[in-house]
Amino acid sequence: MKDSSRLLSIYYTAGYPQLHSTLNIAQKLEQAGVDFLEIGFPYSDPVADGPVIQRSSEKALQNGMTLDVLFKDLKKLREHVSIPVFLMGYFNPVLQYGVENFCKACKEVGVNGAIIPDLPLYEYEELYQKIFEENEIANIFLVTPQTSEERIRKIDELSNSFIYLLSSNATTGKNLNVNDESEKYFKRIKKMDLKNPIIIGFGISNAETFDKATQYAQGAIVGTAFVRMLDESDYENKIDNFIKNIKRGN
């Protein structure tokens, strides 16, 4: 991750709105000034996602998106995109694909890491850490308001990219609400002075929420608001303005 205090990441679902639109969207996002990307691979039971991202997953699966298709689509990723790219999704499809095959395929196409929220920390450490590290694939861990300091320190020790800080325990798509409780949570994490950058996700949708989040972290992730924009027929022409509006204070 590059050294900056206001990194913007965009999440979107592979295979949505069209089966093979993934790489084109990545190119346009980099051109618009996004710092890194999170490409979601769809799953039939996306329990942590709100309705907008759930719908995009359903549509992507209907379109025919699979990990095989995604890796084929990303074969020319590094000919067109230079910013870091992470794949995000549930562990079940990765397990079915084979963890080693998944990590090797990520390395082959130039993906930097994976965010797999339902892969337990102890399981990663005991069974998969070596595979990820041999293939130079970062595993991104999530921290919630309930995560203990001991566990956060452990996550920081195991991480070599960034730590994904959930703004709340809600599903995706809820607006960021920095109240006294969440402010205490953000300040507590900031005070820990972790070696890995902290990136806040869930609830970031515009310049105001991006500004709020980056008061406490090195960056923030926009997902639902961007996926919603992909519903529009002329979304390709709107990507540039969408990003510039969020990053206007940078």
N, C-alpha and C positions, 0 to 999 in steps of 0.2 A: 504494500500500500504506500502511495506517495505521502510525503509529509505536508499536511495542510490541515487547517482547523475547520474547514467547511466543505467536506467532501459530499457530493451528491451521488447516490446510487439509485438506479431505477430497476424495479422488479417487473417482469412481464412473463406471460405464459408461452412456452414454446408451442408452435402449431396453432396460435391464435393471433389474429382472426382467421388467417389462412394457414394451411398446413406448412407451407414453405416460406412463411413471412419472417421467420426468426432472425436470419442473418441480415436481411434488409433493415429491420427495425434496429438491430444492434449498430449498424453503420450510421444510421440517422441519429441515434442517441449520442454516439461519440462525436459526430459533427456538431451537434447542438451544445456540447460542453459537459456531458455527464462524465463523472470520474471513474466509475466502475459499474458493472452490470450484474444483475442476478436474473438468470433465466430459469424459470420454473419448469420442471418436467411434470406433466399432469398425472394425477392419480384419481382413481374412482371414488375414494373416500377421504377428501381433504378436510379433516375435522377442525383444523386450526384456522381455516380460511373463511372469510365472510362471503356473502352471496355473490358479489361481483367476481371475485377470483374463482370461487367454486364453479360459477357459470362458464368462465373462460376455460377451466379445466375440462368440464364436460364437453364443450364445443371442440376443444383441441383433440380429445379422445375420439370424438365422432369424426373429426377430420382425418384421423389415422395416425396421430402423433404417438410415437413410442421412443424409447431410448435409442433403439437402432436408427430410426429415422432422424432423430435429433443429432446424433453423432455424424451421420452422413451429411446433414444440412450444415454442420459446423466444420466440415473438412477444410474449407477455405477461409475459416474464421480469421486466421492471422495474416491473410493476404489483405484483409479489409479493415480489421479492428485491432487497435494496439493497446487499449485500456484493459485492466484486469476484468476477467469474466468468471463468475461463479455460477454453478448449477445449484438449484434449490428444489427440494422435494422430499417426499416421504421415503422411508427406508425400504418398504416392501418392493417397489420396482427395482431398486438397486440390488437387493438380495436376489431377486429373480434373475437379474441380468448377470449377477456374480460380482462381488465387491472388487475382486482383482481386475476383472474385465472392465468394470466401470472406471476404475482409477487409471488403467492403461489407456482406455479410450479418451478420457479427459486429457491425459498427457499428450496423446497423439494429435489432438485437435487444438491444443493450446489453452485449455481451460485451467484456471489457476487454483480452484478449490471447489468445495461442496458444502452446502448448508443443508443438513439433514436433521430437522428438529426432533424427530422421534428415535434417533440413534442414541442410546444411553451412553453416558460418559465412560462408565466402567467397561462396557462392552467394546466401545471404540478402543480404549486403552489396552484391553486384554487380547482382543481378536483382530483389530483392523489397523491400529496405528502404524505398524510396520509397513503394511501394504500402501497406505496413503503416503507415508514418508518416502518409501522407495520410488514412488512415481511422482514425487514432488507436488502432491496435491494437498492443499491446506484443508483441514476440517474446521469449519466455523461452528463454535458453540454458542448457544443462546443463554442469556441471563434474564431472569424475571425478578419482579419485586420481592419474591419469596426466596430467592437463591441466597444461601448463607455466604458469609465472607470466606469461610474455609473453602467452599466449593468454587467460588469466584477465583480465589488464588490458584486453585488447582487448574481451572480452565485457562487462566492466564499462562500458567506454566506449560500446558499442553499446546497452546495456540502459537501460530507463527504467521498470522495475517491480521485479522481483526476479531473483535468480540461483538456479537449481535445482541444489543440490549433491547429487550422488549419494553416498550413504554408502559405496558399494562398487561393484565392477564386476559384481556378481551381477544376476540378473533380479529382478523384483519378487517380494515374498512371503517373502524371507529375513529372519530376525530381525536387528535391529541389534546388532552386536557391537563395542563400543568397546574394541579392544585397543590396544597401544602404537603400532602402525602407523597405525591409523585416528585415534587421538588426535593423533598428530603431524600428520597430514593436516588434521584439523579446526582445530588450533591455527595451522597455517601459513596457512590461508585467513583465519582470524579476524585474524591479525596484519597481513594485507595492507590492512586498513581500507578495504574497497571502498565506493564510494558507494551501491551498491544493496544492499538487504537480502539476506541469505543464508537460504534455506529448504532444510532437509535432507529428502530423500526416500529411499525404499527401506529397509524394515526397521522402520518405526515402526508399532507395533500396539497400544500400551497406554500407561498413565500413566508407567511406568518408562522405556520407550524414548523417549517424548515428552520427559520430563525430561532424559534423557541428551543428546538431540539439541539441545535448546534451551539447553544450557550453552555450546554453540559457535556457535549461529546464532540468528537472530531468530524462527525458526519451524520447523515440521516438517509433513510431509504423511503422512496415513494413507490407504492405498489398499486393499491386499489384505484387511486385517482387516474393513474396512467392507463391501467387496463380498461377502465371505463371509457377513456378517450379513444381507445382502439375500436370501440363500437361504431364510431363515426365513419362514414363512407370515405371522407377525405383526410383520414387521420395522418397520413404521411406528410401532408403539408402543414399539419398543426404541431408536429413534434418540436420543431425549433422554438416556437413561441412558448409552448408548454414549459420547456426547460428554462428558457430565459426568464420567464415570469417567476419561477421558483428561486432561481439563483440571482435575482436582480440586485441583491445586496453584496454579492461577491466582488 
